[in-house]
Amino acid sequence: MPYQTIRLSKRDTIAYLDLRRAEQGNRIDGQLLQELAAACADINDDPQVRVAILSGGDASVFSLGWDMSLLAAEGGPARRREFLGYAFDCLPQLSRPVICAINGDAISAGLELALACDVRLACAEAHFALPETSWGLIPLGGGSQRLARIVGRGKALELILTAEAIDAQEAHRIGLVSQVVPRDRLMAEAVALAERIAARGPIAVRYAKEAVSKGLDMTLEQALRFETDLTIILQTTEDRAEGVRAFLDKRPPQFQGR
């Protein structure tokens, strides 16, 4: 489908998702959400893609949050229960890992979009905030749940209750982002990380994402059983046999995703 608010491109085994509302600060509206979901479906259907990278594209920010026209629509923020709360689910539900290259400020829904990705890298100039309590609201797009799962309950509550921003260095210290790099090196570092992941067994990578993501919502006993089930399935794949052969032959494995 033709996209207007995002750009989807693919090179080798990596898919690139770039936001394209630079003049609006990459604010998130209904059209962008629909196109993001369609792009994720496209990636899921492409067996060649092993990793996706999401970025703010050509904008000087990653995303400044919701487009107010979306919140002002009929029902307003009350639509959270039936729509906004699940707005970014296409990213964690994507079977491929998603790396978020945060090229500037990630505020409100912009931060929630980044939180829905699997790994986050940020440029040194980026700031992060969930300012909703200063508007008399709570985070609308999953921020109250995903942030706590990433940085812990105490720090998440501090950021949400104060509605104050933190810089990239603090975001790295608390584990919100895994790397802070100069802006001109951000995409190169994201691509380098994507290439390292893409070189691993693609089925194993998908199952590893599923094991971690779903396991967090299970008891430890259930999660360990789930991990074992996935391991048993992997034993039947050609990639697993190739991995063993490559180890014995002391050569890089040639995974085919089968």
C-alpha positions as CSV (number, residue, x, y, z in Angstrom):
1,M,0.0,0.0,0.0
2,P,1.2,3.6,-0.5
3,Y,2.3,5.3,2.7
4,Q,2.1,9.0,3.5
5,T,3.1,9.2,7.1
6,I,5.8,6.6,7.2
7,R,8.4,5.2,4.8
8,L,9.0,1.5,4.5
9,S,12.2,0.3,2.7
10,K,14.1,-3.0,2.7
11,R,17.8,-3.7,2.2
12,D,19.1,-7.2,2.4
13,T,17.6,-8.7,5.6
14,I,16.8,-5.4,7.3
15,A,13.5,-3.4,7.0
16,Y,13.6,0.3,7.7
17,L,10.5,2.2,9.1
18,D,10.9,6.0,9.1
19,L,8.3,8.4,10.4
20,R,7.5,11.1,7.8
21,R,5.7,13.9,9.6
22,A,8.7,16.0,10.2
23,E,6.8,19.3,9.9
24,Q,4.4,18.2,12.6
25,G,7.2,16.9,14.9
26,N,6.3,13.4,13.9
27,R,3.2,13.6,15.9
28,I,1.1,10.5,15.8
29,D,-2.4,10.5,14.3
30,G,-4.8,7.8,13.2
31,Q,-3.4,7.6,9.7
32,L,0.1,7.0,11.0
33,L,-1.2,4.2,13.3
34,Q,-2.9,2.5,10.4
35,E,0.1,2.7,8.1
36,L,2.4,1.5,10.9
37,A,0.2,-1.6,11.4
38,A,0.1,-2.2,7.6
39,A,3.9,-1.9,7.4
40,C,4.4,-4.4,10.3
41,A,2.1,-6.8,8.5
42,D,4.2,-6.4,5.3
43,I,7.4,-7.1,7.3
44,N,5.8,-10.2,8.9
45,D,4.9,-11.6,5.5
46,D,8.4,-11.1,4.0
47,P,10.6,-14.1,4.8
48,Q,13.7,-12.2,3.8
49,V,13.4,-9.7,6.6
50,R,15.1,-10.6,9.9
51,V,15.3,-7.3,11.7
52,A,13.4,-3.9,11.5
53,I,14.7,-0.5,12.4
54,L,12.3,2.3,13.4
55,S,13.5,5.9,13.3
56,G,12.2,9.5,13.2
57,G,13.4,9.8,9.6
58,D,14.4,13.3,8.5
59,A,12.9,15.1,11.5
60,S,15.1,16.7,14.2
61,V,13.0,14.9,16.8
62,F,11.8,11.3,17.1
63,S,8.2,12.1,17.9
64,L,6.6,14.8,20.1
65,G,3.6,12.6,20.8
66,W,-0.1,12.5,19.9
67,D,-1.5,14.7,17.2
68,M,-4.1,16.7,19.2
69,S,-6.7,16.2,16.5
70,L,-6.7,12.5,17.4
71,L,-7.3,13.2,21.1
72,A,-9.9,15.8,20.2
73,A,-11.9,13.4,18.1
74,E,-15.2,12.1,19.3
75,G,-14.7,10.4,22.6
76,G,-11.4,12.1,23.2
77,P,-8.9,10.4,25.5
78,A,-11.7,8.0,26.6
79,R,-11.0,6.1,23.3
80,R,-7.9,4.8,25.1
81,R,-9.8,1.7,26.3
82,E,-10.8,0.6,22.9
83,F,-8.0,2.1,20.7
84,L,-5.2,4.1,22.0
85,G,-4.1,1.6,24.6
86,Y,-3.3,-0.9,21.9
87,A,-2.0,1.7,19.4
88,F,1.5,0.3,19.2
89,D,0.9,-3.4,19.7
90,C,1.9,-4.2,16.1
91,L,5.5,-3.7,17.1
92,P,5.8,-6.1,20.0
93,Q,3.6,-8.5,18.1
94,L,5.9,-8.4,15.1
95,S,7.8,-11.7,14.9
96,R,11.1,-9.9,14.0
97,P,13.1,-7.8,16.5
98,V,12.5,-4.1,16.2
99,I,15.4,-1.7,17.0
100,C,14.3,1.9,17.7
101,A,16.8,4.6,16.6
102,I,15.7,7.6,18.6
103,N,17.1,10.6,16.7
104,G,15.7,13.3,19.0
105,D,13.1,14.0,21.7
106,A,10.6,11.2,22.4
107,I,7.7,12.8,24.3
108,S,4.3,11.3,25.3
109,A,3.2,8.9,22.6
110,G,6.6,9.3,21.0
111,L,8.2,7.7,24.0
112,E,5.4,5.1,24.1
113,L,6.1,4.2,20.5
114,A,9.8,3.7,21.4
115,L,8.9,1.6,24.4
116,A,6.9,-0.8,22.1
117,C,10.2,-1.7,20.3
118,D,12.6,-4.3,21.5
119,V,15.9,-2.4,21.7
120,R,16.4,1.4,21.9
121,L,19.4,3.4,20.8
122,A,19.4,7.2,21.3
123,C,21.3,10.2,20.1
124,A,23.0,12.3,22.8
125,E,20.6,15.2,22.3
126,A,17.4,13.2,22.9
127,H,15.1,13.9,25.8
128,F,12.3,11.6,27.1
129,A,9.1,12.3,29.0
130,L,5.6,11.1,29.7
131,P,4.0,14.5,30.6
132,E,0.4,13.3,30.7
133,T,-0.2,13.9,34.5
134,S,0.6,17.6,33.9
135,W,-2.4,17.5,31.5
136,G,-4.7,15.8,34.0
137,L,-4.3,12.4,32.2
138,I,-2.3,9.2,32.4
139,P,-0.2,7.8,29.6
140,L,-2.6,6.8,26.8
141,G,-0.6,4.3,24.7
142,G,0.7,1.7,27.1
143,G,3.4,3.9,28.7
144,S,2.4,3.2,32.3
145,Q,2.8,-0.6,31.7
146,R,5.8,-0.9,29.3
147,L,7.9,1.7,31.1
148,A,7.7,-0.1,34.4
149,R,8.6,-3.4,32.8
150,I,11.7,-1.8,31.3
151,V,13.1,0.5,34.0
152,G,11.3,-0.9,37.1
153,R,8.3,0.2,39.2
154,G,10.0,3.0,41.2
155,K,11.7,4.9,38.4
156,A,8.6,4.5,36.2
157,L,6.4,6.0,38.8
158,E,8.8,8.9,39.4
159,L,8.8,9.8,35.7
160,I,5.1,9.4,35.2
161,L,4.0,11.2,38.5
162,T,6.4,14.1,38.0
163,A,5.8,14.4,34.2
164,E,9.4,15.6,34.0
165,A,11.9,15.0,31.2
166,I,15.2,13.1,31.4
167,D,18.1,13.4,29.0
168,A,19.7,10.5,27.0
169,Q,22.4,9.9,29.6
170,E,19.9,9.4,32.4
171,A,17.8,7.2,30.0
172,H,20.9,5.0,29.5
173,R,21.6,4.9,33.2
174,I,18.2,3.5,34.1
175,G,18.1,1.1,31.2
176,L,15.5,2.9,29.0
177,V,18.0,2.9,26.1
178,S,20.9,0.5,25.6
179,Q,23.3,2.9,23.9
180,V,23.8,6.7,23.5
181,V,25.7,7.7,20.5
182,P,26.4,11.0,18.5
183,R,23.5,11.9,16.2
184,D,25.6,11.4,13.1
185,R,26.5,7.8,14.2
186,L,23.0,6.8,15.3
187,M,21.8,5.0,12.2
188,A,25.2,3.4,11.6
189,E,25.1,1.9,15.1
190,A,21.5,0.8,14.7
191,V,22.4,-0.9,11.4
192,A,25.5,-2.6,12.9
193,L,23.3,-4.0,15.7
194,A,20.7,-5.1,13.2
195,E,23.3,-6.9,11.1
196,R,24.7,-8.7,14.2
197,I,21.1,-9.9,15.0
198,A,20.4,-10.8,11.4
199,A,23.5,-13.1,11.4
200,R,22.0,-15.3,14.1
201,G,19.5,-18.1,13.5
202,P,16.3,-16.3,12.4
203,I,14.0,-18.8,13.9
204,A,15.9,-18.8,17.1
205,V,15.8,-15.0,17.2
206,R,12.0,-15.0,16.7
207,Y,11.5,-17.6,19.4
208,A,13.8,-15.7,21.8
209,K,11.8,-12.5,21.4
210,E,8.6,-14.5,21.9
211,A,10.0,-16.3,25.0
212,V,11.1,-13.0,26.7
213,S,8.0,-11.0,25.7
214,K,5.4,-13.6,26.7
215,G,7.3,-15.0,29.6
216,L,7.1,-11.7,31.4
217,D,3.3,-12.2,31.7
218,M,3.6,-15.7,33.1
219,T,4.7,-17.2,36.4
220,L,8.3,-18.4,36.4
221,E,7.2,-22.0,36.3
222,Q,5.0,-21.3,33.2
223,A,7.7,-19.3,31.5
224,L,10.3,-22.0,32.0
225,R,7.9,-24.6,30.5
226,F,7.3,-22.2,27.6
227,E,11.0,-21.8,27.0
228,T,11.4,-25.6,27.0
229,D,8.6,-26.0,24.5
230,L,10.2,-23.5,22.1
231,T,13.6,-25.2,22.5
232,I,12.1,-28.6,21.6
233,I,10.6,-27.1,18.4
234,L,14.0,-25.6,17.5
235,Q,15.6,-29.0,17.7
236,T,13.5,-30.0,14.6
237,T,14.8,-27.1,12.4
238,E,17.4,-27.3,9.7
239,D,19.0,-24.1,11.2
240,R,19.7,-25.9,14.4
241,A,21.5,-28.7,12.5
242,E,23.4,-26.1,10.5
243,G,24.5,-24.4,13.7
244,V,25.9,-27.6,15.1
245,R,27.7,-28.5,11.9
246,A,29.2,-25.0,11.7
247,F,30.4,-25.2,15.3
248,L,32.1,-28.6,14.6
249,D,33.6,-27.3,11.3
250,K,34.7,-24.1,12.9
251,R,33.0,-21.9,10.3
252,P,30.3,-19.2,10.3
253,P,26.8,-20.8,10.1
254,Q,24.7,-20.3,7.0
255,F,21.2,-20.0,8.4
256,Q,18.3,-20.3,6.0
257,G,15.3,-19.8,8.3
258,R,14.1,-23.3,8.0
